[in-house]
Amino acid sequence: MAPTDEGETVYARQADAEDFATRLLTAHALPDEDARTVARCLIEADLRGVDTHGLVRLPGYLRRLRAGLVNPRPELAPHRVVPSAAALDGRDGLGFVVASRAMAEAVRLAEETGIGVVSVRRSTHFGMAASYVLRAVEAGMVALVFTNASPAMPPWGGRQPLLGTSPLAAGAPGGERGPVVLDMSPAVVARGKIRRAARRGEEIPLGYALDAEGVGTTDPLRALEGVVLPVGGPKGAGLSLLMDILAGVLSGAAFAGDVGDQYKDFDRPQNVGHLFLALRPDLFLPLDEYRRRMDLLVDRVRSTPRAAGVEAITLPGELEAGRAAHRALHGIPYAPGDLAPLRAEAERAGVAWLPNRPAPLSR
């Protein structure tokens, strides 16, 4: 399939992209603070190179807001069930807003009791899982984030979607070497990358997905009618099943294939489930010792003898942090084909378009 994008890549300043997303969201009745929360998460994904969970996703969220399937102003009140845990009804709010409130509550509980756990039901897709880990790490906490998702992947050996490409994320603050932040999907590839390939008229590598008949395909449209494959075979499928237990079964959210697909199911809310955990790093050791040990771990990982052809050994989150620093300085690249739906949304809402910067920014 030949690429169909026309024109040049557009580079946007972080502030311009966040402001554009915020204005689109407030035009859809979100309070300004919540709109800024969503915009920050979307653009943070773009900065880190997780483009499939960035600004290009916004039209899908806006469509569900217009359809009345997402609540623009949910009243979020975590209910403490034990001293260190709370339950949160997301009331069908945007997952970014719900998840940000839940992680903030988990951090607050951890500051009070040493550990904080918040379970969430009736939420929606929350974007890049690392966003919530980063907020906890910034607060000095070790963090875990789990979510389930709409069916896109089969249990091992199957060919029909039942499990989600449900990400898990974890983070730990460090010492002088900085934090470690892991964000991964149990699937070989996020469905967002397959959708992006479809938008751009590109093929996908064989091994990413099966079509509806259970046969491997390089056609993204056929892949979207079938299933994506788990990473590591039964191991990835097992991780996705675990996400469904921790985020879906425990919380009271949908599970076992019942989570709504934000792109297909316009007859009901998604009812996504999440689980957030924050842990004080000085629970078992003095904080200084913890930070020293983290630096030692990072140094030993980086200094491991490299395999042939490997230039450097990096830790989880390190490449993304470097990419974020570069894009914050030189601009976030957006392909014209990815921007077309956003331009249509801007025209629909009467919102000014992103400043057009066809070359990398310099400062």
N, C-alpha and C positions, 0 to 999 in steps of 0.2 A: 504494500500500500504506500503510495507516494504521499509525502507530507503535503497538507493543504494550507498551512499557515502562510499568510502573505504579509509583507512589510517587515519592519525591523523590531528587534527586541526593545522594549521600553524599560528604562531604569527609573525607579521612583525612590524618593527619599523616604526614610522610615516615617518621619512625622507626617508627610503628605499622604502616605498610604493609610496610616492610622486615622488621620482626619477624614479621609474619604470614606473609609469603612464606618466610622462613627456617624457621619452624616447620613449614610444610607440606613443605618440601624435606627437612629432617632426618627427618621422619616417613617419608620414602621412601628412607632409608638414605644420604643424602648426608652427608659430613663437614661439621661446622659451618662451617669456613672456606669450603668450596666453596658451601655453601648461602647464605652471606652474599654471596659473589661474585655468584651468580645473582640474589639478591634486590636487590642494589645496582643491577645492570644493568637489571632490570625496572622498578624504581621510578625510576631515572634517566630512562628513556624516558617514563614518565608525567609526571615533573616537566617535561621539555622539551616536552611536548605531543605526543609520538609515541605516542599512546595505543594504537595498533594493535600495538605491540611491548612493551607493558608488562604489568601484572599480569594483564590479561585473557587473556594467552597461557598462563599457568601451568597451567590444567587440561589443556591439550594435552600439555605436557611431562610432567606427572604420569602421564597415561594411558600414555605410551610407556615411562616408567620401570616402571610396574606390569606392562606387557607384556614386559618384559625386553629391549626394543629399544634402551634407553639404559643405559649403564654408569654406575652412581652413583659408582663409585670407580675411575676410570681411572688407571693409572700413566703419567704423562706425562713423557717423557724426550726432549727435543730432541736430535737427532743432528746435530752440526756437519759439514757437507759441504765447506765451504771456510771460511777465516777469518771471513768476514762473512755466512755463510748457514747455516741449519740446516733440517732436515726434522723434522716432528713427526707422529707417529701419534696421532690423538685417541682411538683405542680405543673409539669410539662413546660417548664421554662427552658430557655436556651442552655444547653449543657455547659457552656463556658461560664455562665453566671452561676449556675447551680454548683458546678464543680469548684469554682473559686470560693464560694461561700462554705462548701464542705471542707475544703482543705484548710481554710482559715480557722474553722472550728476545730479541726483535728490538731492544728498547731496550738490553739488556745488550751485545749485539753492537755496536750503534752507539756506545756509550760506549767500547768497546774498539778498534774499527776505523774508526769514522766513519760506517758504514752497516751496518744489520742487516736481513736478509731471512729470514723464516721461512715455509715452505710447510707446509700442513696437509692431511692426508687423514683419512678415517674420523672426521669430526666430525658435528655435527648443527646445526640452526638456532641461530644465535647472537644473535638479537634485533636490537637497534639497533646498526648498524655504528659510529655515532659514539662509543659507549662506549669502544671500544678506541683510537680516535683521541684521545679526551680523556685517556686514561691516558698516552699517549705525549707529548702536549702538556704535561701536568702535569710530566712528566720532562724537559721542555725540548727535545723532539724534533719535527721535521717528520715527518709520518706519512701513510702510505697504507694503506688496508684494502680488500681485494677478497674477494668470496665468490661462489660460485655457489648455485643453489637449484633446487628441484624444478620441473619444467616447468609453466609457466603462461602463456607468451607465445609466439606463433609467430614464426618468422623472417619478415622483411618479405614480405608478399604471401600468407602462409599463413593457415590457419584452425584448425590443430591445435597444441596446446601442445608445444613442444620446449625452449625456452629458459626460464630462470628470471627472476623479477623481481629479479635479483641486484644488490644495492646496491653502490655504491662510495663510499668516504668518504675524506676527506683533511683534514689540519689542519696549521696552522703557528702556533707561538707568536709572540706579538707583543711590542711594547714596552709603553708606557703605555696604549695603546688596547686591549690584550687580544688574544686569539688569533682566528684565522679557522678555522671548522670547517664543512666541507661534508659533507653526508650525503644522497645522492640515489639514487633507483631509476631504472633505464632504462624503467620502465613509467609510463604516465599516472597510475596510482594503485596503491598497495600492495594486494595481495589481502586484507590484514587489514582495510582499510576496507570492502571488499565484504562480508567476513564479518560485520563489525560492523553494516552496514546490514541484512544478513539477520537477525541476532539481534534487531534493533530493529524489524523489519518496515517498513523504509524503502526507497524507491527509490534508485537510483544515477543520476547524470547520464548521458545518452546520450553516447557517446564514450569511456567508461571500458572497455567490454568488448564482446565478441561472444558470442552463445550458441553452442551446439554445431553449429548449422548455418551459422555464419559471419555471422550477422545481428546488428546492433547491438541492445542491450537495455538497459532500465532496471530489470529484475528481477534482484536480486543472486543469487537462487538459480539462475536460468538462466545468469548470468554465471559462476558458480562451476563450471558444467558445461561452459563454453566456454573463452575465453581473455581475458586482459587485453591492452590494446593498448600498444605501445611509444610513449614520448614522442618527438615529432619524427619519427615514421614510421621510415624506414630508419636514422636516426641512433640512436634508442633500441634498435632491434633489433641494430645493430652493436655498441653498448656491451655489451649482454647477451652477445653472442657472445664479446666480448673477455673478459668476466668468466669465461666457461666455459673459455677457454683458460688464463688466468692462474691461476685457482683450481682448475680441474678437471683439464685436460689435464696441466699441468706438475706437479701435486702427486701424481698417482696416484689421486685421488678419482674419484667418478662424474662423468660429463659427458654432453652430447648427449642429454638427456632421461632419463638413468638415475638422477639424484638422487631419493631417496625422498621422497614427500610425507608430511609428519608427520601429516596429517589423514586420509589414505587408505591408505597402504601400511603395514599392520601385519604383513606377512610378512617384513620385512627391515629392517635399519638404513638410515639415510639415506645415509651416506657423502658428506657435504657436504665440499667443499674450500674452503680459505681461503688468502690470501696477505697477509702483513703486512710492511710496510717502515717502518723508522725511520731518520731521517737527522739527523745533527748539524747545526744551522743555522750553525755557525761553520767549516764545512769550507772554504769559499771566501772568506769575509769575516770580519773580527773580529766577535765577538758583538754588541758595542755598535753597530757599523755596521749589522748585520743588523736589529737591533731598531729603529734609527732609520729605516731604509728601510721596514720594515713599517708603522710609524706613519705615514710619509708616504703610503704606498699607501692605508691606511685613510682618512686625512684627505681625500685627493683623491677617493676613491670617494664618500664621504659628501657632499662639497661639489659634486658634479656637478649642474648645473642640472636640476631635476626636470621630468618630463613632467606634462601637465595631469592634475589629480586625485591626484597622488602627494604624500603628506604628508612622507615621509622616505625616503631611500635607506639601506638596511641591508645589511650584509655577511652571508655565509653563517654561520649559527650564532648570529647576534645576537638574533633574535627568540626562538629557543629558550632562550638563556641568560636573557633577560628573563623569559620564562614560568616557567623553573625557579625563579628568585628569588621570583617572586610566589607560586607554588604552595608553595614551601618555607615561606613565611610564612603563607599563608591556607588551605593544605590542597589535596590532590589530589582533583579531582572524579571520582566514579565513578557511572555510570548504574546504576540497579537491575538492568536487564536484563543488563548486563555482569557484575554481581556474583553473579547467581544461580548460575552454575556454580562459582564460588569458594566460595560458601556450602555447596554440596553437597560439595565437596572437603573443606572444614573439618569438616563433620559426619562424613564418611567416615573421616577421619584422627583424629578426636577432638581437633581443634585449636580453640582459642578464636577466635571471630569478631572481625573488626575492630571497634574502638570505633565506635559509631553517632553520627556527627556530621552532622546534616542541613543545617547552615548553614555558610557559609565561616568558617574559624577567624579569630580576631583575637588579636593578641599585643601 
